[in-house]
């Protein structure tokens, strides 16, 4: 008799994992997109200089991949609650941006982090990630 309950629970866990992977992919795409748009605005063509683009994206992607799960962003129930989504996404991004900035300023990566860059990166990342995650939470709640 327990088999059907386990089966349905396994399907629910599998669906949650798929949704978390999809959300994570969009999150990473947004982080990369912000960086690439910033490079374009500074006259750097990411297609002409892919290593420069990659060297800028990687520290922030590493920061996001480390901090978002640690903050609990992909935990059950976060994506469906606007208040939790905003709070946890904010914590995750501020932490991830700091990890990215520390890595970028280290000897591991070329480029450093000139004074306005941390503010711009943290601010635009926060707007993009909280905006997208908040819109997703509202959408999910409206569906039922």
N, C-alpha and C positions, 0 to 999 in steps of 0.2 A: 504493500500500500504506500510505502514511502517513495517508491520509484517515480511516480508522476510528479510529486512535489519537488524532488531533486531535479528532475528533468526541466520543469518549468523555471526553477531557480537558476539552473545552469544557463538556460536561454536568456534569462533576465541579466545575468552577469555578463554573458557574451554580448548582449546588446549594449550594456553600459560600457564595456571595453571598446566596442566598435565606435560608439559615440565619442568616448574620450579620445580615441585615436584621431577621429575626424576633427574634433575641436582642437586638438593639439596641432594637427597639420595646418589648420587655418591660422592658429596663433603664430606658429613659426613663419608661415607665409607673410603674415602682417609685419612681423618683426623684420624679416628680410626686405619686404617692400618699403618700409619706412627708411631703412638704411640705403636701399638702392635709389629711392627718390631723392634722398639727401645728397647722395653722390652726384646724381644728375644735376641737382641744383648748384653744385660746386664745380661743374664742368668736367666731372669724371664720368666717362662712358663705361659702365660695367661690362658691356659686351666687348669693348676694345681692351679693357684691362680686367679680365675676370679674376685674376689672383688678388688684385687690390680690393675688389668687391668681396671676394670670399674671406679675405683677411679681416675685413670689417664686420662681416656678418657672423662669422664663427664664434667670436667671444660672446656675443649677445645670445646666439642660439644655445651655446653651452650654458650660459647663465639661466636662460629660460628653461631648458631641459632639466637643470638641477633644481631650480627654485619653485617652479610651478607645481610639480608633484609634492615637493616638500611642504609647500604652503597649503596643500589640500585642494588645489583647483580642480583636479579631476575626480574628486571624491563624489560619491553618490549624493544627489540632492543639491549640489552647489550650482549646477548649470540651470536649475529650474527656479531658483530663488534670486530675485533681483538684488536684494540687500546683501545676501551672502556672496553673490557673484561679484558685485562691485567691491566689497571689502576684500575678498580673497584675491581677486585679480589685481587690485592695487598693491597689496602686500607682495604678491608674487612678482609683479613687474618692477617695483622699486628694488626688491632684492636682486632680481635678475639683471637689471640695468647696472647695479653696483658691481655685481660679479663681472659683467661684461666690460665695464669701465676699468676695473682692476686688471683684468686679463689684457685688455687693449693697451693699457699703460705699462704692462710688464715687458720684459725682454722677449717673451714668447711671440709677440706680434709687433709688426712695424706700424707706426702711425701715431701712437700716443693718444692723449685726450686733452686737447686744448680747452681752456676755461669754458667757453659757451657750449661746447659739445655735450658735457654731462647734463646740463639743463635742457637742451634741445632734445636729446635722446630720451631722457626720462619723461619729459613733458609730452612729446609727440607719441611715444610708446604708450604712455598712460591713457591719452585720449583715444588712440586707436584700439587698444586692447579692451579697455573698460567700455568704450562705446560699442564695439562689436559684441562683447560678451553680454553686456546689458541688453542689447537689442535681441540677442539670441534667447536670453532668459525670459524676456517679455513675450517673444514669439512662442516659446515652449509652453509658458503658462496660459497663453490665449487659446492654445489648441486643446487644452483640457486636462 
